[in-house]
């Protein structure tokens, strides 16, 4: 049975944390504060958001690289031609870029 809308399903999971000190250019910090204010959040929460977002993207790329490496190994077991294996992997890479990064494969607009 569904809970009433008045009850919150938000559960905060406590996680261990460490304090990290980094130097950030003053102009960058000012920009972070402006963006954070517009998003109605603290600038340190915005920094954590940006770090998490970038980390997830990099972890996804690592996972993709691992899948491509495993694919290359399996293909090499079944196909003798290294050129054919390389062509297949390139085709997979292009399809992946078109699917997940379409803005990288679209031609730039020449409209002014």
BELMO-V973902 format. One record per backbone hydrogen bond with DSSP energy under -0.5 kcal/mol. NH is the residue of the N-H (numbers start at 1). CO is the residue of the C=O. If there is no record, write none. Layout:
nh=NH co=CO
nh=NH co=CO
//
This chain:
nh=7 co=4
nh=13 co=11
nh=14 co=12
nh=22 co=20
nh=24 co=22
nh=29 co=25
nh=30 co=26
nh=31 co=27
nh=32 co=28
nh=33 co=29
nh=34 co=30
nh=35 co=31
nh=36 co=32
nh=37 co=33
nh=38 co=34
nh=39 co=35
nh=40 co=37
nh=41 co=36
nh=46 co=42
nh=47 co=43
nh=48 co=44
nh=49 co=45
nh=50 co=46
nh=51 co=47
nh=52 co=48
nh=53 co=49
nh=54 co=50
nh=55 co=51
nh=56 co=52
nh=57 co=53
nh=58 co=54
nh=59 co=55
nh=60 co=56
nh=61 co=57
nh=62 co=58
nh=63 co=59
nh=64 co=60
nh=65 co=61
nh=66 co=62
nh=67 co=63
nh=68 co=64
nh=69 co=65
nh=70 co=66
nh=71 co=67
nh=72 co=68
nh=73 co=69
nh=74 co=70
nh=75 co=71
nh=76 co=72
nh=77 co=73
nh=77 co=74
nh=78 co=74
nh=78 co=75
nh=79 co=75
nh=82 co=80
nh=85 co=81
nh=86 co=82
nh=87 co=83
nh=88 co=84
nh=89 co=85
nh=90 co=86
nh=91 co=87
nh=92 co=88
nh=93 co=89
nh=94 co=90
nh=95 co=91
nh=96 co=92
nh=97 co=93
nh=98 co=94
nh=99 co=95
nh=100 co=96
nh=101 co=97
nh=104 co=101
nh=105 co=101
nh=105 co=102
nh=106 co=102
//
